[in-house]
Protein backbone atom coordinates (compact mmCIF):
# COMPACT_ATOMS: atom_id res chain seq x y z
CA UNK A 1 0.00 0.00 0.00
CA UNK A 2 2.78 2.39 0.91
CA UNK A 3 4.50 1.70 -2.42
CA UNK A 4 1.37 2.66 -4.35
CA UNK A 5 1.00 5.78 -2.25
CA UNK A 6 4.49 6.98 -3.16
CA UNK A 7 3.99 6.10 -6.81
CA UNK A 8 0.82 8.19 -6.81
CA UNK A 9 2.62 11.09 -5.15
CA UNK A 10 5.39 10.90 -7.74
CA UNK A 11 2.83 10.94 -10.54
CA UNK A 12 1.06 14.00 -9.10
CA UNK A 13 4.37 15.85 -8.67
CA UNK A 14 5.42 15.01 -12.23
CA UNK A 15 2.06 16.17 -13.56
CA UNK A 16 2.33 19.44 -11.60
CA UNK A 17 5.85 20.01 -12.90
CA UNK A 18 4.67 19.38 -16.45
CA UNK A 19 1.89 21.94 -16.06
CA UNK A 20 4.35 24.47 -14.60
CA UNK A 21 6.74 23.92 -17.54
CA UNK A 22 3.88 24.31 -20.02
CA UNK A 23 2.75 27.52 -18.30
CA UNK A 24 6.30 28.92 -18.39
CA UNK A 25 6.59 28.11 -22.09
CA UNK A 26 3.26 29.81 -22.76
CA UNK A 27 4.41 32.98 -20.98
CA UNK A 28 7.73 32.86 -22.86
CA UNK A 29 5.90 32.61 -26.19
CA UNK A 30 3.70 35.57 -25.34
CA UNK A 31 6.69 37.65 -24.28
CA UNK A 32 8.55 36.90 -27.51
CA UNK A 33 5.45 37.77 -29.55
CA UNK A 34 5.36 41.19 -27.86
CA UNK A 35 9.10 41.72 -28.19
CA UNK A 36 9.06 40.93 -31.89
CA UNK A 37 6.89 44.02 -32.36
CA UNK A 38 9.59 46.21 -30.80
CA UNK A 39 12.44 47.64 -32.89
CA UNK A 40 14.80 48.12 -29.96
CA UNK A 41 17.74 45.90 -29.16
CA UNK A 42 17.25 45.51 -25.42
CA UNK A 43 14.16 45.12 -23.26
CA UNK A 44 13.22 44.49 -19.65
CA UNK A 45 9.94 42.63 -19.21
CA UNK A 46 7.90 42.74 -16.00
CA UNK A 47 5.01 40.30 -15.77
CA UNK A 48 2.40 40.01 -13.02
CA UNK A 49 0.23 36.94 -12.79
CA UNK A 50 -3.17 38.60 -12.39
CA UNK A 51 -4.94 41.89 -11.82
CA UNK A 52 -3.97 43.75 -8.64
CA UNK A 53 -1.01 41.42 -8.07
CA UNK A 54 1.67 43.18 -6.05
CA UNK A 55 4.48 40.87 -7.14
CA UNK A 56 5.84 39.82 -10.49
CA UNK A 57 8.79 38.49 -12.44
CA UNK A 58 11.37 40.45 -14.40
CA UNK A 59 13.31 39.23 -17.44
CA UNK A 60 15.94 40.94 -19.56
CA UNK A 61 16.12 40.17 -23.27
CA UNK A 62 18.66 41.36 -25.82
CA UNK A 63 18.37 41.17 -29.57
CA UNK A 64 21.33 39.15 -30.87
CA UNK A 65 21.69 38.59 -34.61
CA UNK A 66 18.06 39.56 -35.08
CA UNK A 67 16.73 37.17 -32.41
CA UNK A 68 15.64 37.99 -28.88
CA UNK A 69 17.72 36.13 -26.28
CA UNK A 70 16.96 35.98 -22.57
CA UNK A 71 20.03 37.09 -20.59
CA UNK A 72 18.48 37.54 -17.13
CA UNK A 73 15.50 35.58 -15.86
CA UNK A 74 13.17 34.96 -12.93
CA UNK A 75 14.02 38.09 -10.98
CA UNK A 76 11.40 38.62 -8.27
CA UNK A 77 9.95 42.13 -8.19
CA UNK A 78 7.16 44.00 -6.46
CA UNK A 79 4.91 46.56 -8.13
CA UNK A 80 2.20 48.99 -7.10
CA UNK A 81 -0.02 48.16 -4.13
CA UNK A 82 -3.01 48.16 -6.50
CA UNK A 83 -1.26 46.22 -9.27
CA UNK A 84 -0.51 47.62 -12.71
CA UNK A 85 -2.47 49.83 -15.10
CA UNK A 86 -1.73 53.34 -13.85
CA UNK A 87 -4.29 56.01 -14.78
CA UNK A 88 -3.57 58.94 -12.49
CA UNK A 89 -1.31 60.37 -9.80
CA UNK A 90 -1.68 58.58 -6.49
CA UNK A 91 -3.67 55.55 -7.67
CA UNK A 92 -1.07 53.13 -6.31
CA UNK A 93 -0.59 51.41 -9.66
CA UNK A 94 2.43 50.70 -11.84
CA UNK A 95 1.96 51.81 -15.46
CA UNK A 96 1.33 49.13 -18.08
CA UNK A 97 2.89 49.39 -21.53
CA UNK A 98 6.28 49.96 -23.14
CA UNK A 99 8.49 52.84 -22.01
CA UNK A 100 12.09 53.92 -22.65
CA UNK A 101 14.51 53.59 -19.77
CA UNK A 102 16.33 56.76 -18.77
CA UNK A 103 19.31 57.52 -16.60
CA UNK A 104 20.42 55.47 -13.63
CA UNK A 105 20.95 57.34 -10.38
CA UNK A 106 21.53 56.80 -6.70
CA UNK A 107 23.02 57.91 -3.44
CA UNK A 108 25.92 55.50 -3.94
CA UNK A 109 28.87 56.12 -6.20
CA UNK A 110 28.58 55.06 -9.81
CA UNK A 111 29.12 51.29 -10.16
CA UNK A 112 32.05 50.34 -12.35
CA UNK A 113 31.47 49.42 -15.97
CA UNK A 114 28.05 50.99 -16.53
CA UNK A 115 26.90 51.51 -20.10
CA UNK A 116 24.09 53.91 -19.23
CA UNK A 117 24.35 57.42 -17.72
CA UNK A 118 24.53 57.59 -13.93
CA UNK A 119 23.99 60.55 -11.64
CA UNK A 120 24.85 60.54 -7.95
CA UNK A 121 22.15 62.36 -6.01
CA UNK A 122 22.51 65.11 -3.43
CA UNK A 123 20.32 66.67 -0.76
CA UNK A 124 19.18 69.19 -3.40
CA UNK A 125 17.79 66.67 -5.89
CA UNK A 126 14.00 66.24 -6.03
CA UNK A 127 11.45 64.59 -8.28
CA UNK A 128 8.30 66.70 -8.35
CA UNK A 129 4.94 64.93 -8.13
CA UNK A 130 2.84 68.04 -7.56
CA UNK A 131 0.39 68.15 -10.52
CA UNK A 132 -0.17 71.89 -10.04
CA UNK A 133 3.51 72.71 -10.56
CA UNK A 134 5.23 73.53 -13.84
CA UNK A 135 7.96 71.17 -12.61
CA UNK A 136 5.58 68.17 -12.51
CA UNK A 137 7.25 64.82 -13.27
CA UNK A 138 10.68 66.39 -13.56
CA UNK A 139 13.96 65.98 -11.74
CA UNK A 140 14.80 69.36 -10.23
CA UNK A 141 17.98 70.51 -8.48
CA UNK A 142 16.93 73.14 -5.95
CA UNK A 143 18.82 74.63 -3.00
CA UNK A 144 15.84 76.46 -1.47
CA UNK A 145 13.02 75.28 0.78
CA UNK A 146 11.11 72.65 -1.26
CA UNK A 147 7.94 73.02 0.83
CA UNK A 148 7.59 76.61 -0.34
CA UNK A 149 7.96 75.65 -4.00
CA UNK A 150 5.94 72.43 -4.29
CA UNK A 151 2.97 70.80 -2.59
CA UNK A 152 4.45 67.36 -3.13
CA UNK A 153 7.87 65.99 -4.09
CA UNK A 154 10.24 63.07 -3.59
CA UNK A 155 13.74 63.41 -2.22
CA UNK A 156 16.10 61.44 -4.42
CA UNK A 157 18.29 60.66 -1.43
CA UNK A 158 15.70 58.16 -0.17
CA UNK A 159 17.40 54.97 1.15
CA UNK A 160 15.57 52.82 -1.42
CA UNK A 161 17.23 54.92 -4.13
CA UNK A 162 20.73 53.76 -3.34
CA UNK A 163 20.53 52.59 -6.96
CA UNK A 164 17.65 53.31 -9.32
CA UNK A 165 16.72 53.74 -12.97
CA UNK A 166 14.21 56.19 -14.40
CA UNK A 167 11.27 54.66 -16.27
CA UNK A 168 10.30 57.35 -18.77
CA UNK A 169 6.58 57.22 -18.13
CA UNK A 170 4.47 60.31 -18.91
CA UNK A 171 7.36 62.46 -20.13
CA UNK A 172 6.72 62.97 -23.85
CA UNK A 173 4.61 64.99 -23.40
CA UNK A 174 4.08 65.36 -19.67
CA UNK A 175 0.37 65.21 -18.83
CA UNK A 176 -0.36 66.73 -15.44
CA UNK A 177 -1.99 64.29 -13.07
CA UNK A 178 -1.28 61.20 -15.17
CA UNK A 179 1.46 59.94 -12.84
CA UNK A 180 5.07 60.67 -12.02
CA UNK A 181 8.33 59.44 -10.51
CA UNK A 182 8.31 55.87 -11.82
CA UNK A 183 11.61 54.09 -11.15
CA UNK A 184 13.28 50.75 -10.84
CA UNK A 185 14.65 50.72 -7.30
CA UNK A 186 15.53 48.57 -4.28
CA UNK A 187 12.81 46.94 -2.20
CA UNK A 188 12.81 47.03 1.61
CA UNK A 189 11.72 43.35 1.71
CA UNK A 190 10.22 40.75 -0.64
CA UNK A 191 6.74 41.10 0.89
CA UNK A 192 6.58 44.86 0.28
CA UNK A 193 4.91 46.83 -2.51
CA UNK A 194 5.41 50.22 -4.15
CA UNK A 195 3.25 53.23 -4.95
CA UNK A 196 3.83 52.71 -8.68
CA UNK A 197 7.48 51.83 -9.14
CA UNK A 198 9.10 48.43 -9.69
CA UNK A 199 11.35 47.26 -6.86
CA UNK A 200 13.65 44.29 -6.31
CA UNK A 201 16.62 43.07 -4.28
CA UNK A 202 19.72 45.27 -4.51
CA UNK A 203 21.85 42.52 -6.06
CA UNK A 204 19.21 41.94 -8.75
CA UNK A 205 18.88 45.63 -9.52
CA UNK A 206 22.66 45.92 -9.90
CA UNK A 207 22.64 42.93 -12.26
CA UNK A 208 20.04 44.70 -14.39
CA UNK A 209 21.75 48.10 -14.35
CA UNK A 210 25.12 46.64 -15.30
CA UNK A 211 23.54 44.84 -18.24
CA UNK A 212 21.75 47.89 -19.69
CA UNK A 213 23.38 49.62 -22.64
CA UNK A 214 22.33 53.03 -23.97
CA UNK A 215 23.46 52.05 -27.47
CA UNK A 216 20.85 49.28 -27.47
CA UNK A 217 18.05 51.74 -26.63
CA UNK A 218 16.64 49.82 -23.66
CA UNK A 219 12.91 49.83 -22.99
CA UNK A 220 10.67 48.24 -20.40
CA UNK A 221 7.52 46.24 -21.13
CA UNK A 222 5.12 45.97 -18.19
CA UNK A 223 2.06 43.75 -18.40
CA UNK A 224 -0.22 41.30 -16.66
CA UNK A 225 0.42 37.77 -17.87
CA UNK A 226 -3.03 37.42 -19.45
CA UNK A 227 -2.59 40.67 -21.36
CA UNK A 228 0.80 39.92 -22.91
C-alpha positions in Angstrom: 0.0 0.0 0.0 2.8 2.4 0.9 4.5 1.7 -2.4 1.4 2.7 -4.4 1.0 5.8 -2.3 4.5 7.0 -3.2 4.0 6.1 -6.8 0.8 8.2 -6.8 2.6 11.1 -5.1 5.4 10.9 -7.7 2.8 10.9 -10.5 1.1 14.0 -9.1 4.4 15.8 -8.7 5.4 15.0 -12.2 2.1 16.2 -13.6 2.3 19.4 -11.6 5.9 20.0 -12.9 4.7 19.4 -16.4 1.9 21.9 -16.1 4.4 24.5 -14.6 6.7 23.9 -17.5 3.9 24.3 -20.0 2.7 27.5 -18.3 6.3 28.9 -18.4 6.6 28.1 -22.1 3.3 29.8 -22.8 4.4 33.0 -21.0 7.7 32.9 -22.9 5.9 32.6 -26.2 3.7 35.6 -25.3 6.7 37.6 -24.3 8.5 36.9 -27.5 5.5 37.8 -29.5 5.4 41.2 -27.9 9.1 41.7 -28.2 9.1 40.9 -31.9 6.9 44.0 -32.4 9.6 46.2 -30.8 12.4 47.6 -32.9 14.8 48.1 -30.0 17.7 45.9 -29.2 17.2 45.5 -25.4 14.2 45.1 -23.3 13.2 44.5 -19.6 9.9 42.6 -19.2 7.9 42.7 -16.0 5.0 40.3 -15.8 2.4 40.0 -13.0 0.2 36.9 -12.8 -3.2 38.6 -12.4 -4.9 41.9 -11.8 -4.0 43.7 -8.6 -1.0 41.4 -8.1 1.7 43.2 -6.0 4.5 40.9 -7.1 5.8 39.8 -10.5 8.8 38.5 -12.4 11.4 40.4 -14.4 13.3 39.2 -17.4 15.9 40.9 -19.6 16.1 40.2 -23.3 18.7 41.4 -25.8 18.4 41.2 -29.6 21.3 39.1 -30.9 21.7 38.6 -34.6 18.1 39.6 -35.1 16.7 37.2 -32.4 15.6 38.0 -28.9 17.7 36.1 -26.3 17.0 36.0 -22.6 20.0 37.1 -20.6 18.5 37.5 -17.1 15.5 35.6 -15.9 13.2 35.0 -12.9 14.0 38.1 -11.0 11.4 38.6 -8.3 9.9 42.1 -8.2 7.2 44.0 -6.5 4.9 46.6 -8.1 2.2 49.0 -7.1 0.0 48.2 -4.1 -3.0 48.2 -6.5 -1.3 46.2 -9.3 -0.5 47.6 -12.7 -2.5 49.8 -15.1 -1.7 53.3 -13.8 -4.3 56.0 -14.8 -3.6 58.9 -12.5 -1.3 60.4 -9.8 -1.7 58.6 -6.5 -3.7 55.6 -7.7 -1.1 53.1 -6.3 -0.6 51.4 -9.7 2.4 50.7 -11.8 2.0 51.8 -15.5 1.3 49.1 -18.1 2.9 49.4 -21.5 6.3 50.0 -23.1 8.5 52.8 -22.0 12.1 53.9 -22.7 14.5 53.6 -19.8 16.3 56.8 -18.8 19.3 57.5 -16.6 20.4 55.5 -13.6 20.9 57.3 -10.4 21.5 56.8 -6.7 23.0 57.9 -3.4 25.9 55.5 -3.9 28.9 56.1 -6.2 28.6 55.1 -9.8 29.1 51.3 -10.2 32.1 50.3 -12.4 31.5 49.4 -16.0 28.0 51.0 -16.5 26.9 51.5 -20.1 24.1 53.9 -19.2 24.3 57.4 -17.7 24.5 57.6 -13.9 24.0 60.6 -11.6 24.9 60.5 -8.0 22.1 62.4 -6.0 22.5 65.1 -3.4 20.3 66.7 -0.8 19.2 69.2 -3.4 17.8 66.7 -5.9 14.0 66.2 -6.0 11.4 64.6 -8.3 8.3 66.7 -8.3 4.9 64.9 -8.1 2.8 68.0 -7.6 0.4 68.1 -10.5 -0.2 71.9 -10.0 3.5 72.7 -10.6 5.2 73.5 -13.8 8.0 71.2 -12.6 5.6 68.2 -12.5 7.2 64.8 -13.3 10.7 66.4 -13.6 14.0 66.0 -11.7 14.8 69.4 -10.2 18.0 70.5 -8.5 16.9 73.1 -6.0 18.8 74.6 -3.0 15.8 76.5 -1.5 13.0 75.3 0.8 11.1 72.6 -1.3 7.9 73.0 0.8 7.6 76.6 -0.3 8.0 75.7 -4.0 5.9 72.4 -4.3 3.0 70.8 -2.6 4.5 67.4 -3.1 7.9 66.0 -4.1 10.2 63.1 -3.6 13.7 63.4 -2.2 16.1 61.4 -4.4 18.3 60.7 -1.4 15.7 58.2 -0.2 17.4 55.0 1.2 15.6 52.8 -1.4 17.2 54.9 -4.1 20.7 53.8 -3.3 20.5 52.6 -7.0 17.6 53.3 -9.3 16.7 53.7 -13.0 14.2 56.2 -14.4 11.3 54.7 -16.3 10.3 57.3 -18.8 6.6 57.2 -18.1 4.5 60.3 -18.9 7.4 62.5 -20.1 6.7 63.0 -23.9 4.6 65.0 -23.4 4.1 65.4 -19.7 0.4 65.2 -18.8 -0.4 66.7 -15.4 -2.0 64.3 -13.1 -1.3 61.2 -15.2 1.5 59.9 -12.8 5.1 60.7 -12.0 8.3 59.4 -10.5 8.3 55.9 -11.8 11.6 54.1 -11.1 13.3 50.7 -10.8 14.7 50.7 -7.3 15.5 48.6 -4.3 12.8 46.9 -2.2 12.8 47.0 1.6 11.7 43.4 1.7 10.2 40.7 -0.6 6.7 41.1 0.9 6.6 44.9 0.3 4.9 46.8 -2.5 5.4 50.2 -4.1 3.2 53.2 -5.0 3.8 52.7 -8.7 7.5 51.8 -9.1 9.1 48.4 -9.7 11.3 47.3 -6.9 13.6 44.3 -6.3 16.6 43.1 -4.3 19.7 45.3 -4.5 21.8 42.5 -6.1 19.2 41.9 -8.8 18.9 45.6 -9.5 22.7 45.9 -9.9 22.6 42.9 -12.3 20.0 44.7 -14.4 21.8 48.1 -14.3 25.1 46.6 -15.3 23.5 44.8 -18.2 21.7 47.9 -19.7 23.4 49.6 -22.6 22.3 53.0 -24.0 23.5 52.1 -27.5 20.9 49.3 -27.5 18.1 51.7 -26.6 16.6 49.8 -23.7 12.9 49.8 -23.0 10.7 48.2 -20.4 7.5 46.2 -21.1 5.1 46.0 -18.2 2.1 43.7 -18.4 -0.2 41.3 -16.7 0.4 37.8 -17.9 -3.0 37.4 -19.4 -2.6 40.7 -21.4 0.8 39.9 -22.9 
